[in-house]
Amino acid sequence: MNRIKALLFSIVTVCAYTTHAQDIQDTVKKDQQNINEALLLKDQQQQKIDSLVKIQLKNELQSAAGNSKKTIELENKLRQIAISDSLRKIHQLEKIQALKKNAKGYPVILNTDTLFYIYVRTGSFTAQERADAISKKIEKLYEDPFYKADSLAVSPNEDSYDLAYKNSDILMSVGNLDGLWFAKSNAQLAKEYLQRIKQSIEAERKANSLVNWLKRVGLVLLIIALLTVIISVINFLFKRTATFLSSKKENYLRMLKIRNIKIFTPEHFENALLKINNVLRIVVIILIIYLSLPLLFSIFPETEAWTGTLLGWILSPMKAALNAVAHYLPNLFTVIVICLIFKYVIRGIKYFFYEIKLGEIQVRGFHSDWAIPTFNILKFVLYAFMLILIFPYLPGSGSPAFQGVSVFLGILISLGSSSAITNIVAGLVITYMRPFRIGDRVKIGDVVGDVLEKTMLVTRIKTIKNEDITVPNSMVLSSSTINYSSHTKKESQGLIVHQTLTLGYDIPYTDIYGMLTRAALKTEYILDDPKPFVLQTSLDDFYISYQINAYTKEANKQALIYSKLFENIQNEFNAAGVEIMSPHYQAMRDGSPPAMPPADQK
């Protein structure tokens, strides 16, 4: 807890120190600005004194025309004053440039118009106080019903020029610092300010006259009337369009047929077109109303400033979008070229592997059933490589938001698809292991049936009871797989179906061999060649285990073959009078002790 308090105290101390340092820095800048302004005023006063001294020296030089010594002395003094004036001007320019770096201009405003800016102080009045005071006096003059422009004039003062109304009400004074700031004389700058004030007052009074207000109101009513007419015409045109679409729905529906298969019904198609038509109508009306608002706002001076803002809300995004599209065109061309290259490369690879599948092209050690899976893997790899190449050319691909979303989606996919990836890898391994093919009779774990489909994720098996079982490829890879169909091809002998019977020792095994062989040969789908054979698998206490083995090419019909084989075995044994039953013996005891033998037998 003490550490936390110490840390908080340190943070507060640092923040307070930073704020205090900033305040000190601002104070230093303001003091430096005041010092520069004071030095400029001092230079101006010294310049006036030097001007008076120069005039006096010139008069003395004229009176001392015959005295060469005094003439030289006066000329040296005049030359020294000229040098001082030159150096003073250089220093003044440096100080003005230093002031311009940090000085802030404050506007002199009439209503919403900015007439000019005030940058320097005068006496004890700061630039902001001067600008506010001048604005209030100009506004008061603008509101004067008896205002006369001729009564506003410039009057020279001792070291400045005043802008006064009727020679009594002073609006502002143009001092030496004002002239130095704009590199103009005080008289010239005062005349410019006077002209701007007169023009602004005259323009504002004219703009806000009763006649102009009536004109503006009439123009607003005219715009509203035209807007109403335009909206009515738009509604009429879209209504006619909706009627036309409804009447031609059957003709348009023919465009959405693929091999006489209708994708949409006429009602669905009509409703979709009518909704699109209605949405377009609303969008057009809203756009026209929005575009009319800047026109309405531009009529009144008070709202004229909103015109650019409203237009900017539409034009700025449109301009930005068009500029983005124009700048993206080279990247788009690059993306198109990359996509076309990969498209035709994949087509060539597809042709090659399909020829391998058809047997037209043969590669040693590469089976034909590997062709399509290998092509799919290569296609996925090529598409992934294509995305890597075009990713830097996608709009916004370099933005942190786009990269963050990409990383987030990658993490989600990697965390949520671990089992799916395991199945995909297992599917690839199974593909190249070739443990079974489509249509083979297999046993995977406890599932027995025919393989219907083999995908990258699962293997679908149809059991003999017509049950469709989906087995994940990871389970197929981790469990043992029995393929009953792999040796039923033309080049193989076939699958061996077998069954074990237990019979007593009293029946000759040669008779049993004959009966089991005949029963197997009578069974449908059992091959005569190779011939069925019998094996003795065990000699137990009371019986012998006999196993009949027979070849078949129909692994998918094992259930029927076994059923027929069992029927034929029963028929053969019944015809021979042999009972299919293994002998067993059981001893019964009553629990009494065994009898003792007679004494003579001991």
Secondary structure, DSSP 8 states (H G I E B T S, - for coil): -HHHHHHHHHHHHHHHHHHHHHHHHHHHHHHHHHHHHHHHHHHHHHHHHHHHHHHHHHHHHHHTSS-HHHHHHHHHHHHHHHHHHHHHHHHHHHHHHHHHHH---EEEEETTEEEEEE-S-BTTB-HHHHHHHHHHHHHHHHH-TT--GGGEEEEE-SSSEEEEETTTEEEEEE-HHHHHHHTS-HHHHHHHHHHHHHHHHHHHHHHTSHHHHHHHHHHHHHHHHHHHHHHHHHHHHHHHHHHHHHHTHHHHHGGGEETTEESS-HHHHHHHHHHHHHHHHHHHHHHHHHHHHHHHHTTSGGGTHHHHHHHHHHHHHHHHHHHHHHHHHHHHHHHHHHHHHHHHHHHHHHHHHHHHHHTSS-BTTB-GGGHHHHHHHHHHHHHHHHHHHHGGGSTTTTSHHHHHHHHHHHHHHHHHTHHHHHHHHHHHHHHHH----TT-EEEETTEEEEEEEE-SSEEEEE-TT--EEEEEHHHHHHS-EEESSTT-STTS--EEEEEEEEEETTS-HHHHHHHHHHHHHTSTTB-SSS--EEEEEEE-SSEEEEEEEEEES-GGGHHHHHHHHHHHHHHHHHHTT-------------S-------GGG-
